[in-house]
Amino acid sequence: TETNTLLFRIRTLLVDSVCLGPHSTHNPQTNNIHHNTVLKMKGLIRIGSLFALLAPCQAESVTGSTALSSITEEKKDPNLQEMTFDLGYGIEHFEVFVDPDIKTISQGKHDTIVQPKMKGHAVKFFNLSPNHVQLFWVDDNNNPIAMGKCKPFHSLGTASFPGHKFFFGPTDYAESKVVLQHFTIDKDTDGPNALYYYDPINVPGDEVRTKENLASLTLSEYEKYNKMARNRKFAEEYKKVTGREYLTMYPRSKPVHFMWPADYFGQEHWVATKETHFKSIPNDQLSAVKEVGLARILKEDDDRILSEYREPGLLNMTMKVVSIRPRAYEIDNFLSEAEVDHIVNYAKSTDMHLSTVGQGTDASKTKVRTSYNTWVGRETDQVFDTIYRRAADLLRIDEALFRDRDESEYPLWPNRVTIGEQLQLVHYGENQEYTAHHDFGYAAVDNKLQPARFATLLLYLNDVKEGGETEFPRWINGETSEPLRVKARKCKAALFYSFLPDGNLDDLSQHAARAVKEGEKYLINLWVRDPIKDF
């Protein structure tokens, strides 16, 4: 055990020396990609950073879009506040996001936050053991419902409510009926408790058994255990300062990508892009986009794709802040009528399947989501390519990050894969819905970049007669306990972030697609990941 402890501390010191140089204290958020180190080289954006190193260094935001916008200089978020703490490795500093005052964000209209009717929230379960376990939810009839398997030194999450019960069991629970640890969702004076731990290694009050358990771990397991134990201590300090749970893994960078400010309700930003609307769609000239890498770059003075069928000049996209926590915005006329019709026709020509929840191999069909969907990539045709380029300008992110790249593009980026997922085309019929959920997931404990869904861009493809709104049930405001509802309107877009500016995941980004009461609803989801997409 002493040898393992020494090796772990040596590794920690080596990592810190790579990130920091010879300093006795550090802030792990400021030592990776930094927007001030973005260098223009040979017409490309090149990142000067330590990002590719294995050290748990951190990042500031990067923006590569050349579109004109109301933001001419990126400023530090005014609600970031330095926190100082010691987790047993020396004094550390970390900038945490502290919620702005309701009087400020309402411009003096309100003095008190109205608590939402919705009492649910994210919950995350940590497995601090070297064994695979299975998470179960106990329903109202006391039946265990399998939620998923959890790898050693990993975590699983879902959305839940106070009073709900869960437990970890071994992977053979169906035969053994062994319960490893019960969890009951509760809350304390600082707010909801979202983090729950299964830790068979630490035996409270028995130092001898604890040391024996630690000695039984391999060095790799010991490092993961220490990382999770350290994260647990940090989460306690973080909650004392912010009043919220730390849902990612410490240390996690600030978002690499640009985040639009949300200082007060009704605040407006604008972006002027050359990716103008299609006035008509030349179906006989559309084809799959086959160019790759550098051949995809459009220079400032280049004509846009199929420009003769598009509006001339610039497209002004105005964003209106509708929520500060979570950060959410409405953008009217993001799409043209012709573009919407093209997308809907494409959706109707495909074989749409019942929607799932979760991501990748963890996706599953469930009653909480009753819509149908299909997927379409950027390279499907020139219209979809244009939508990605326009979205990149809106988000102030280089379009090159939304496609696979040549090795000369962002040569120090951890991979050459797009940060944007395929467009998800969704159809809701009457009474179909998607109940309250989060878009983000949880990265593996040993993934130093901690990638997750960063932003969601919703594109509405028709007017819904009744229902079908995008709903944020827990938004911070001083007027109502009812959810914020963003109405589905043809050609409109909505943007919200799943991250906070300090790199934590935003529990308040929980949202729902309300049931369609009359008519139908077509929608596009574009998910953007930070810092990378790793699947």
C-alpha positions in Angstrom: 0.0 0.0 0.0 2.8 2.4 0.9 4.5 1.7 -2.4 1.3 2.3 -4.3 0.7 5.6 -2.5 4.2 6.7 -3.2 3.8 5.8 -6.9 0.5 7.7 -7.1 2.0 10.8 -5.5 5.0 10.7 -7.8 2.7 10.4 -10.8 0.7 13.4 -9.5 3.8 15.5 -9.1 5.0 14.6 -12.6 1.7 15.5 -14.1 1.6 18.8 -12.3 5.1 19.6 -13.3 4.2 19.0 -17.0 1.1 21.2 -16.6 2.4 23.9 -14.3 6.1 24.1 -14.0 7.7 24.6 -10.6 4.7 26.1 -8.6 3.5 25.1 -5.2 -0.2 25.9 -5.9 -2.2 25.6 -9.1 -5.5 26.2 -10.9 -6.1 23.1 -13.1 -8.5 25.1 -15.3 -6.0 27.3 -17.0 -3.3 25.0 -18.6 -4.6 23.7 -21.8 -6.1 25.2 -25.0 -6.4 28.9 -24.3 -8.1 31.3 -26.7 -5.1 33.6 -26.4 -2.9 30.9 -27.9 -4.9 30.4 -31.0 -2.6 31.2 -33.8 -3.5 31.9 -37.4 -1.0 29.9 -39.5 -1.2 29.4 -43.3 -4.9 30.4 -43.3 -5.8 27.7 -40.7 -6.4 27.9 -37.0 -3.7 26.2 -35.0 -3.9 25.6 -31.3 -0.8 26.0 -29.2 -1.6 23.9 -26.2 -0.8 21.0 -23.9 -4.1 19.4 -24.9 -2.6 16.3 -26.4 -0.6 15.4 -23.3 -2.0 12.8 -20.9 -1.9 15.2 -18.0 -5.2 16.4 -16.5 -4.6 20.0 -17.7 -7.5 22.3 -18.4 -8.7 24.7 -21.0 -10.1 28.1 -21.9 -12.5 28.5 -24.8 -11.5 28.4 -28.5 -13.3 30.1 -31.3 -12.5 29.8 -35.0 -15.5 31.2 -36.8 -14.9 34.2 -39.0 -18.5 35.3 -39.0 -19.2 38.8 -37.8 -21.0 39.0 -34.5 -22.0 41.3 -31.6 -19.2 39.8 -29.5 -15.9 41.4 -30.6 -13.9 40.3 -27.6 -14.4 37.3 -25.4 -14.5 38.3 -21.7 -14.2 36.3 -18.6 -17.6 35.3 -17.2 -18.4 37.7 -14.4 -19.9 34.9 -12.3 -16.7 32.9 -12.1 -15.3 33.0 -8.6 -12.0 31.5 -7.3 -12.3 28.7 -4.8 -9.3 27.7 -2.7 -9.1 24.3 -1.0 -6.8 21.4 0.0 -7.7 17.8 -0.8 -4.5 16.5 0.7 -2.2 17.3 -2.2 -1.5 20.9 -1.3 -3.4 24.2 -1.9 -5.4 24.2 -5.1 -7.4 27.0 -6.8 -10.4 26.4 -9.0 -12.8 29.0 -10.6 -16.4 28.0 -9.9 -19.6 29.4 -11.4 -21.8 31.1 -8.9 -25.4 31.8 -9.9 -26.1 35.4 -10.7 -28.4 37.4 -8.5 -32.1 37.3 -9.5 -32.3 41.1 -9.2 -29.5 41.4 -11.8 -30.8 38.9 -14.3 -34.3 40.3 -14.1 -33.0 43.9 -14.3 -34.5 44.9 -11.0 -38.0 43.3 -11.6 -37.6 40.6 -8.9 -35.9 40.1 -5.6 -36.6 36.5 -5.0 -36.3 33.3 -7.0 -39.6 31.4 -7.4 -39.0 27.7 -6.7 -40.1 25.4 -9.5 -42.9 22.9 -9.2 -40.6 20.3 -10.7 -38.6 18.6 -8.0 -36.7 16.1 -10.1 -32.9 16.4 -10.8 -29.9 14.5 -12.1 -28.5 11.7 -10.0 -25.1 10.0 -10.4 -24.0 6.7 -8.9 -20.3 6.0 -8.4 -18.9 2.5 -8.3 -15.6 2.7 -6.3 -15.0 -1.0 -6.5 -12.8 -3.2 -8.9 -15.9 -5.2 -9.9 -18.7 -4.8 -12.4 -22.0 -4.0 -10.8 -25.6 -3.4 -11.9 -27.8 -0.5 -11.0 -31.5 -1.1 -10.2 -34.4 1.3 -9.6 -37.1 0.1 -7.2 -40.5 0.9 -8.6 -43.7 1.7 -6.6 -44.5 -2.0 -6.3 -41.1 -2.7 -4.9 -39.9 -4.4 -8.1 -36.2 -3.9 -9.1 -35.9 -2.5 -12.6 -32.5 -2.8 -14.2 -31.0 0.5 -15.2 -27.7 -0.6 -16.6 -24.3 -2.1 -15.8 -21.5 0.0 -14.3 -17.9 -0.8 -14.9 -15.3 -0.8 -12.1 -14.4 2.7 -11.0 -17.1 4.2 -13.2 -20.5 5.9 -12.8 -24.0 5.8 -14.1 -26.6 8.5 -14.1 -30.3 9.2 -14.7 -32.9 11.7 -13.7 -34.9 11.0 -10.5 -37.0 12.5 -7.7 -36.7 12.7 -3.9 -37.8 9.5 -2.3 -36.9 7.3 -5.3 -34.9 4.2 -4.3 -32.0 2.5 -6.2 -29.4 -0.1 -5.4 -26.2 -1.6 -6.7 -26.2 -5.4 -7.1 -23.7 -7.8 -8.6 -24.0 -8.7 -12.3 -25.6 -12.0 -11.2 -28.2 -10.3 -9.1 -31.0 -12.2 -10.9 -29.7 -15.4 -9.4 -27.9 -14.2 -6.2 -30.4 -11.5 -5.1 -27.4 -9.8 -3.3 -27.8 -6.1 -2.7 -24.4 -4.3 -2.4 -25.7 -0.9 -1.4 -29.1 0.8 -1.2 -29.6 4.5 -2.2 -32.5 6.7 -1.3 -32.7 10.0 -3.2 -32.9 12.9 -0.7 -31.9 16.5 -0.2 -30.1 18.6 2.4 -30.0 22.3 3.3 -27.7 23.0 0.4 -30.1 21.5 -2.2 -30.7 18.2 -3.8 -28.3 15.4 -3.2 -27.3 14.1 -6.6 -24.2 12.1 -5.9 -24.2 8.6 -4.4 -21.3 6.3 -3.7 -20.6 2.6 -3.4 -17.2 2.3 -1.7 -16.4 -1.2 -0.3 -12.7 -0.3 -0.1 -12.9 2.3 2.7 -14.2 0.7 5.9 -15.1 3.5 8.3 -13.6 3.0 11.7 -11.4 0.1 10.6 -8.0 1.4 9.3 -6.5 -2.1 9.1 -9.2 -3.5 6.7 -9.1 -0.3 4.7 -5.4 -0.8 4.1 -5.8 -4.4 3.3 -8.5 -3.5 0.7 -6.2 -0.8 -0.8 -3.3 -3.2 -0.9 -5.4 -5.7 -3.0 -5.8 -3.2 -5.8 -3.5 -3.0 -8.8 -1.7 0.3 -9.4 -4.2 1.1 -12.2 -7.1 0.4 -9.9 -5.5 2.3 -7.1 -5.1 5.4 -9.3 -8.8 5.3 -10.3 -9.9 4.8 -6.8 -7.9 7.8 -5.6 -9.2 9.9 -8.5 -12.8 9.1 -7.5 -12.1 9.6 -3.8 -10.4 13.0 -4.6 -13.4 13.9 -6.8 -15.7 13.1 -3.9 -13.8 15.5 -1.6 -13.8 18.2 -4.3 -17.5 17.8 -4.9 -18.1 18.5 -1.1 -16.1 21.7 -1.3 -17.7 22.8 -4.6 -21.2 22.4 -3.1 -20.3 24.5 -0.1 -19.5 27.4 -2.4 -22.0 27.0 -5.2 -24.9 25.1 -3.6 -24.9 22.6 -6.4 -23.5 19.2 -7.0 -20.3 18.7 -9.1 -21.6 16.3 -11.8 -18.4 15.8 -13.8 -15.0 14.5 -12.6 -12.4 16.8 -11.0 -10.4 18.3 -12.6 -12.4 19.0 -15.7 -11.6 21.9 -18.0 -13.7 24.9 -18.6 -15.5 24.4 -21.9 -13.1 24.6 -24.8 -15.8 26.0 -27.1 -17.3 29.5 -27.0 -20.3 30.1 -24.8 -22.7 33.0 -25.5 -23.3 35.2 -22.5 -26.7 35.3 -20.8 -26.6 38.3 -18.5 -30.3 39.1 -18.3 -33.6 38.1 -19.7 -34.2 39.5 -23.1 -30.6 40.2 -23.9 -29.8 39.9 -27.6 -26.8 38.9 -29.6 -26.3 38.7 -33.3 -24.2 36.8 -35.9 -23.9 37.8 -39.6 -23.1 34.8 -41.7 -22.4 34.2 -45.4 -24.3 31.0 -45.1 -27.5 32.6 -46.3 -30.9 30.9 -46.9 -31.7 28.8 -49.9 -34.6 30.5 -51.7 -35.2 27.3 -53.7 -33.7 23.8 -53.7 -32.1 22.6 -57.0 -32.8 18.9 -56.4 -31.2 17.9 -59.7 -27.9 19.5 -58.6 -27.8 18.0 -55.1 -25.4 15.1 -54.3 -23.5 13.6 -51.5 -20.6 15.9 -50.4 -17.4 13.9 -51.4 -14.7 16.6 -50.7 -12.7 16.0 -47.6 -10.3 18.0 -45.4 -8.8 21.1 -46.8 -11.0 20.9 -49.9 -14.0 21.7 -47.7 -12.7 25.1 -46.6 -14.5 28.2 -48.0 -12.4 31.3 -47.9 -13.8 34.7 -47.1 -14.1 35.7 -50.8 -15.3 32.4 -52.1 -18.8 31.9 -53.3 -21.0 29.9 -51.0 -22.3 26.5 -52.2 -25.0 26.8 -54.9 -25.0 30.6 -54.3 -27.3 31.2 -57.3 -30.1 29.6 -55.4 -29.6 31.5 -52.2 -30.2 34.9 -50.7 -27.4 37.4 -51.5 -25.2 39.1 -48.9 -25.3 38.2 -45.3 -27.9 36.4 -43.1 -28.4 38.1 -39.7 -29.2 35.7 -36.9 -30.4 37.4 -33.8 -30.4 35.4 -30.5 -32.6 36.3 -27.6 -31.9 35.1 -24.1 -34.9 33.4 -22.7 -33.2 31.8 -19.7 -30.0 32.4 -17.7 -29.9 29.1 -15.9 -30.0 27.1 -18.0 -28.5 29.3 -20.7 -31.1 29.2 -23.4 -31.8 31.3 -26.5 -34.3 31.6 -29.3 -33.3 32.4 -32.9 -36.0 33.2 -35.4 -35.7 32.4 -39.1 -32.6 30.2 -38.7 -33.9 28.1 -41.6 -35.7 29.2 -44.8 -39.1 27.7 -45.9 -37.3 25.9 -48.8 -34.8 24.4 -46.4 -37.4 23.2 -44.0 -39.4 21.6 -46.8 -36.3 19.8 -48.1 -35.5 18.4 -44.6 -39.1 17.3 -44.0 -39.3 15.6 -47.4 -36.0 13.8 -46.7 -37.4 12.7 -43.3 -40.6 11.3 -44.9 -38.5 9.4 -47.4 -36.6 7.5 -44.7 -37.5 4.6 -42.5 -38.0 6.4 -39.1 -37.6 4.2 -36.0 -39.0 4.5 -32.5 -36.7 6.8 -30.6 -34.3 5.6 -27.9 -32.8 7.2 -24.8 -29.1 7.1 -23.9 -26.2 7.2 -26.2 -24.3 4.6 -28.3 -24.5 1.1 -27.0 -26.4 2.3 -23.9 -29.3 3.5 -26.0 -32.7 1.8 -25.3 -36.4 2.2 -26.1 -38.6 3.4 -23.3 -41.9 4.9 -22.5 -40.4 8.3 -21.5 -39.7 8.9 -25.2 -42.4 8.0 -27.7 -41.3 9.8 -30.9 -39.8 8.4 -34.1 -36.5 9.5 -35.6 -33.8 9.0 -38.2 -30.2 10.3 -38.6 -28.6 12.3 -41.3 -25.0 13.4 -41.7 -23.5 16.7 -42.9 -22.3 15.1 -46.1 -25.8 13.9 -47.2 -26.1 16.8 -49.6 -25.2 20.5 -50.0 -28.3 21.8 -48.0 -27.3 19.8 -44.9 -23.7 20.9 -45.3 -24.9 24.5 -45.3 -27.0 24.0 -42.2 -23.9 22.7 -40.3 -21.8 25.7 -41.6 -24.5 28.1 -40.4 -24.8 26.4 -37.1 -21.0 26.6 -36.7 -21.2 30.4 -37.3 -24.0 30.7 -34.8 -22.0 28.9 -32.2 -18.8 30.8 -33.1 -17.0 27.5 -33.7 -14.8 26.8 -36.8 -16.8 24.7 -39.2 -13.7 22.4 -39.6 -14.5 21.0 -36.2 -17.8 19.8 -37.5 -16.2 17.4 -39.9 -13.4 15.0 -40.2 -10.2 16.9 -40.9 -6.8 16.7 -42.6 -3.8 16.1 -40.4 -2.7 19.7 -41.0 -6.0 21.1 -39.6 -5.8 21.5 -35.9 -2.7 19.3 -35.7 -2.6 19.4 -31.9 -6.3 18.5 -31.4 -6.7 15.1 -29.7 -8.4 13.6 -32.7 -9.6 14.4 -36.2 -13.2 13.5 -35.6 -16.2 16.0 -35.8 -17.4 17.5 -32.5 -21.0 17.5 -34.0 -23.2 14.4 -34.0 -25.3 13.6 -36.9 -28.5 15.5 -37.2 -31.4 13.7 -35.5 -34.6 14.2 -37.4 -37.5 13.6 -35.0 -41.3 13.2 -35.6 -43.9 13.5 -32.9 -47.5 12.5 -33.5 -50.4 13.3 -31.3 -49.8 12.5 -27.6 -46.1 11.6 -28.3 -43.5 13.2 -26.0 -40.1 13.0 -24.4 -40.3 13.5 -20.6 -37.8 15.6 -18.7 -34.2 14.4 -19.3 -30.6 15.7 -19.7 -28.7 15.5 -23.0 -25.3 15.0 -21.3 -23.8 11.7 -20.2 -20.8 10.8 -17.9 -17.3 10.1 -19.2 -15.1 7.3 -17.8 -13.1 8.3 -14.7 -9.8 7.8 -16.5 -10.8 9.9 -19.5 -8.8 13.0 -18.8 -10.7 15.2 -21.3 -14.2 14.3 -19.8 -16.0 14.7 -23.1 -19.8 15.3 -23.0 -22.6 17.0 -24.9 -21.9 20.7 -24.6 -24.7 22.4 -26.6 -28.0 21.4 -28.2 -29.3 23.3 -31.2 -33.0 22.6 -31.9 -34.4 23.4 -35.3 -38.2 23.5 -35.6 -39.6 22.3 -38.9 -43.3 23.1 -38.6 -45.9 25.0 -36.6 -47.5 22.8 -34.0 -51.3 23.5 -33.6 -51.2 22.7 -29.8 -48.5 21.4 -27.5 -45.1 20.3 -28.6 -43.2 23.0 -26.8 -39.6 22.5 -25.5 -39.9 22.8 -21.8 -37.3 23.7 -19.2 -39.1 22.8 -15.9 -36.4 24.1 -13.5 -35.3 27.4 -15.0 -34.3 30.1 -12.5 -36.7 33.1 -12.5 -38.7 35.4 -10.3 -42.1 35.1 -11.9 -43.5 31.6 -11.9 -43.0 28.1 -10.7 -44.2 26.8 -14.0 -41.7 25.6 -16.7 -40.3 27.8 -19.4 -41.9 26.7 -22.6 -40.3 27.4 -26.0 -43.0 27.2 -28.7 -42.3 25.1 -31.8 -42.5 27.4 -34.8 -41.4 26.7 -38.4 -37.9 27.9 -39.3 -37.0 28.9 -35.7 -34.1 27.5 -33.7 -33.4 27.2 -30.0 -30.0 26.8 -28.4 -29.1 25.7 -24.9 -26.0 24.7 -23.1 -25.5 21.5 -21.0 -22.4 22.9 -19.4 -21.7 25.7 -17.0 -18.8 28.1 -17.6 -16.6 26.4 -15.0 -16.8 23.0 -16.7 -19.5 21.4 -14.6 -22.5 19.9 -16.2 -25.7 22.0 -15.8 -28.4 20.0 -13.9 -30.9 22.8 -14.8 -30.5 22.0 -18.5 -33.0 19.2 -17.8 -35.7 19.6 -20.5 -38.7 17.9 -22.0 -40.6 17.8 -25.3 -44.2 18.3 -24.3 -46.8 16.0 -25.8 -48.3 17.1 -29.1 -52.0 17.8 -28.4 -53.1 18.5 -31.9 -51.3 18.1 -35.2 -47.7 16.8 -35.5 -44.2 18.0 -34.9 -41.0 17.8 -36.9 -37.7 18.7 -35.2 -33.9 18.5 -35.7 -31.5 18.0 -32.8 -27.8 19.0 -33.4 -25.6 18.0 -30.5 -22.2 19.5 -30.1 -19.6 17.9 -27.8 -16.9 19.4 -25.7 -14.0 19.1 -26.1 -14.2 16.2 -28.6 -16.5 13.4 -29.7 -14.8 10.2 -28.7 -17.0 7.5 -30.2 
